[in-house]
């Protein structure tokens, strides 16, 4: 799958276009030792292909970058929402939100 677009926090609220066979990579700062992790909300039309974490340093408790690679499974406009939250807390208890509109052709 060919990487078509790479997004970070600065892309929050924007729109991207993906053609068939293209992938979207989202990179967001995260410190999983705090329990707060980026979680993708259900979204028909988009598939999460990879979900990895790249540490930003060797120190204990160091933050890093959450990397989410997605691809479109259907054409049309799809609203992608990621929230940063502790999994044991209610959905309403998130500390950050990332929204992106994906236009798939």
VENJOGI-V419380 format. One record per residue. N is the residue number from 0. D_CENTER is the distance of its C-alpha to the mean C-alpha in Angstrom with 1 decimal. Layout:
# VENJOGI-V419380
n={N & N}
d_center={D_CENTER & D_CENTER}
This chain:
# VENJOGI-V419380
n={0 & 1 & 2 & 3 & 4 & 5 & 6 & 7 & 8 & 9 & 10 & 11 & 12 & 13 & 14 & 15 & 16 & 17 & 18 & 19 & 20 & 21 & 22 & 23 & 24 & 25 & 26 & 27 & 28 & 29 & 30 & 31 & 32 & 33 & 34 & 35 & 36 & 37 & 38 & 39 & 40 & 41 & 42 & 43 & 44 & 45 & 46 & 47 & 48 & 49 & 50 & 51 & 52 & 53 & 54 & 55 & 56 & 57 & 58 & 59 & 60 & 61 & 62 & 63 & 64 & 65 & 66 & 67 & 68 & 69 & 70 & 71 & 72 & 73 & 74 & 75 & 76 & 77 & 78 & 79 & 80 & 81 & 82 & 83 & 84 & 85 & 86 & 87 & 88 & 89 & 90 & 91 & 92 & 93 & 94 & 95 & 96 & 97 & 98 & 99 & 100 & 101 & 102 & 103 & 104}
d_center={17.3 & 17.4 & 14.5 & 14.8 & 12.3 & 10.5 & 8.6 & 8.7 & 9.7 & 12.6 & 11.0 & 10.4 & 12.6 & 13.3 & 13.8 & 13.3 & 15.6 & 15.2 & 18.5 & 19.3 & 18.5 & 15.8 & 12.2 & 9.1 & 7.6 & 4.9 & 6.7 & 7.1 & 10.5 & 11.2 & 14.6 & 14.6 & 18.4 & 18.3 & 16.8 & 13.8 & 10.5 & 6.9 & 7.4 & 6.3 & 9.5 & 11.8 & 11.7 & 14.7 & 14.6 & 11.2 & 11.0 & 8.7 & 10.9 & 9.9 & 8.4 & 10.3 & 11.4 & 13.7 & 16.3 & 17.5 & 21.1 & 23.6 & 24.6 & 24.2 & 21.5 & 19.9 & 16.3 & 14.0 & 10.6 & 7.6 & 6.8 & 4.8 & 7.4 & 8.1 & 11.5 & 13.6 & 16.2 & 18.1 & 19.2 & 18.9 & 16.6 & 13.5 & 11.7 & 8.0 & 7.7 & 5.7 & 8.6 & 9.9 & 13.0 & 15.7 & 15.8 & 19.5 & 19.4 & 19.4 & 16.4 & 18.1 & 18.0 & 14.6 & 14.8 & 11.9 & 10.0 & 7.6 & 8.8 & 9.1 & 11.9 & 12.1 & 15.7 & 16.5 & 20.1}
